[in-house]
């Protein structure tokens, strides 16, 4: 059963971090480690937030917003992954485990690309509002100019907050299936977590974000999961 106040808290946290990342403060609260740990704390599962955040912090360590180049939205990927992991842990009743962390990262790390697309679309909207704000300021209507800035912030809060809340709903929705996973798949997902962490650490050590890093991390996780499943099924025979 979905715990709706968890959905609301994750949505509120994700929406605020989307604003912190782009519109105000920019005090690094939106970094993956802080963002994930924060949602874990709000959803009473600090372990999921912390461990998911550690992997994604390493994975996105070299990402930077430079000029017209938009990086993947590491904040969205982190909050969604950690929120899903916490919801899976609560919904399954089995507690926080590396298998759940791996599954959540694999399900939601791609939200970084979704967030980049959203950012690009919202930038066009913000540019139109900025033009209106400049025109209002030149006409002496400073109150209207300030309101244009506020209108530009709300879509970021609403869009990213909604996606973060939906990730928690997805986690609760998937929780009943967690206990039905074959032992080999569950064991493979548990082993996949250190494999993904190792790939993320290797990417971070390079000092730059790899365009193909997500693919390598996914491939490492899939390989380890497959090997563990094959070994377990072979032993069962």
C-alpha positions, 0 to 999 in steps of 0.5 A: 500500500502506498504511503502517500505522505512519503510521496508528498515529501519526496515530491516537495524535496525534489521540487525544492532541489530543482529550484536550488539547482537552477534558480536560487541558493545553489549551495550544493544541496542538489548534489546526488549524495545530499539529495539522495540522503535527504530523501532517505531521511524524509522517508525514514530510510537513511541507508537507502538514500546514503548508499544510492547517493554514494554511487550516483555522486561518483557517477555524476562527479564530473558533470557540469553545467557550462555555458549552453551545455546541459548535463544530465539532471543528476538531482532528478536521477538521485532523488528518484532512485533513492525514493524508489529504493526507500519505498521498495524497502518499506513496501516489501517489509524486508528492509533496505538491501543492496539488491533494492539499491541496485534495482532502483538505480537501474530503473531510475538512473535514466531520469538524468536524461529525462531531466535534461530534456525538461531543463531544455524545454523549460529554458525556452519558457524562462527565456520568454518570461525573461524578455517580458521581465526586461520589457516590464522593467524598462517600462518602470513596472518592477513588480511585474518584472519580479512576478515574471521571475516567480512564474519561471520558477514554478514549472521547475518545482511542479515538473520535477517534484511530480516525477520524484513523487511518482518514483515513490509510487512506483517503488510501492507498486513494485514492492509486492513483486520483490519477494517473487524474484528468483533467488539467483536474480535477487542475489545477482542484484545484490552483487551488482551494487558493488559492481556499479559502485566500482564502475562509478568510481572508475568514471570519477577517477578519470576526472570527467563524466563519460558519455557512455558511463551509464551504459558501462554501469548498466552492462556491469550490473547486468553481467554480474546479475546474469552470472549470479543467476546462472550460478544459483540456478545451476546449484539448484539443479 
